């Protein structure tokens, strides 16, 4: 049998006949008049070379051939109805969708905990995966569908194929251990700041925005330590006389887990704009539309 010559609507008519055992009632169930339903039944009989349904008392009973076809046709109809046509719907309460979020370790610290709380309440079966990518890999992951969303500072993701939504701006502050001998109650002076020993975070494949700004201004702090991950800062700062300049949201988190002080930076550097960014291939996908709405609600300031 050539499948290109099969009208799949006939399978819907067959399934209705199985359920209702009446040409009239089956037609009403799927929106066909009695003559149109009779015509569909005749086409089904020609297609399968079998009467399929025969009059027995008040009902049209399936033949043995029809009975054998029932589970296969019902599976096709259910697949089209539930998996293909309802693919345009998204119910977060029942979905088991997995989302991949591109964000650096600072993003994992700031974004993931509130997002998990939100998912637990409104989408308990949804799974979340957070990954960190250098700039080229981030672009490729969004374009290929390997990732659904990038959240953070991604100045390189600016092509026409990307949508961007600003969430907030993050200015810079300094963190030191609470008993730091060079820091008093007065605001931190620039000469004191430049003379102190600094720890700088340089994530792989991404620039340190504040450090770049200092270089542009001709300012050269004394860098005593370079590390790759922001998450390492709290124990390093707490156990040393080093100073770090970090986004304010990170400083607030660090202060929760270590005995630190947060100081206003003596340099008026531009704030970092934080965006959520997605590829146009996912722009209309209802699942990622829902995820983006959740991120906007949780983190827009």
Secondary structure, 3 states (H helix, E strand, C coil): CCHHHCCCHHHHHHHHHHHHCCHHHHHHHHCCCHHHHHHHHHHHHHHHCCCCEEEECCEEEECHHHHHHHHHHHHHHHHHHHHHHHHHCCCCCCCCCEEEEECCHHHHHHHHHHHHHHHHHHCCCCEEEEECCCHHHHHHHHHHCCCCEEEECCCCCCCCCEEEEEEEEECEEEEEECCCCCCCCCCCCHHHHHHCEEEEECCCCCCCHHHHHHHHCCCCCEEEEEECCHHHHHHHHHCCCCEEEEEHHHHHHHHHHCCEEEEECCCCCCCEEEEEEEEHHHCCCHHHHHHHHHHHHHHCC
